[in-house]
Amino acid sequence: MVHASAPASADVVSDGSFTIVELPAVEQAATIVHQGLMDNVMSTIQTMARWIETNGYVSTGLNRELYLDYGCNDQPETWVTEMQEPVRKA
């Protein structure tokens, strides 16, 4: 199963092929910005995971990806994605 999200106006109605939910707020998150193809995102995720562990945090939920500049041009090396990992002190 994949959870994907996009901002939507309140009047969007599901046709049954997807579900509309409001994401809960995240009190605290580790974040990192990835630039470039998502094919190369694993090293960015690993950097964030090392930071979480090194600084005494643990993950508390599903991560989120915020697409800041993505897919609107033919230069994927310029795409910008913010990775967010809900955390708490261990």
N, C-alpha and C positions, 0 to 999 in steps of 0.2 A: 504494500500500500504506500502511496506517496501523498504527503500533505503538501499542497501548494497554495499560495495565497496571492491575492491582488487586491488593492483598494477597490471598493465598490460603493456605489451610492445605495442608500437605504431601500430603494425601490426595486432592486434586482430580485428576480424570482427564479428559483431553481426549476429546471425542466426535469429533474430527477437524475440527471447524469452527474450532478455535483451537489454538494451541500454547502450552504452558507452558514458560517459561524463567525463569532467575534472572538479574536484571539485574546486570551487573558494577558493582563499587564505582566511584565517581567520586572521584579524588584531590582535585580542586579544581574549584569551580564558582562562577560568578557567579550570584547569585540576586536575585530581585525579587518582591515580593508585589503581586498584582493584586486589586483589589476591584471586584466588579460583574459585569455580563454579559460572557461570553466574546466576544460580538460586538464589544466595545470593547477587546479585549486588544492590538491592534496597537501602540497608542501605548506601552503598557507594555513590549512586546518591543523596540520601537525605543529606548526609554530605556536598557534593559539593553545593547543592541547598542552604543550610543554610549559607555556606561561601559566596556565591554570594550575597544573601540578606543582610547579616550582614555587608559586606564590601561595600555596596552601588552600586552594579552592577545589571544589568538586562540582561536577555538572548536576543540575537539578531538573533537566527537562530536555525537550527536543530543541535542536538548534534552529535558527532562522537565517534566511538569506535575504538581504535587502538589496535589490538591483538598482543601483544609483544611476548608472549609465550603461545600458545593456541592449544590444541587438538593434539599435536604431541606425546603425551605420554598417558599412562593410569593412570596418577595421576592428576586428575582435580584440586586438592587442590593447585597445583603448577602453574596453569594457571595465566597469568598476562595480564591485560587489562587496557589501559589508556583511561579514559573517558574525552572527551573534549567538553566544552560548550562555543560557541561563546558569548562574553559579551561586554558590554560597561558600562561606568559609568552612573548611573541614573541621 
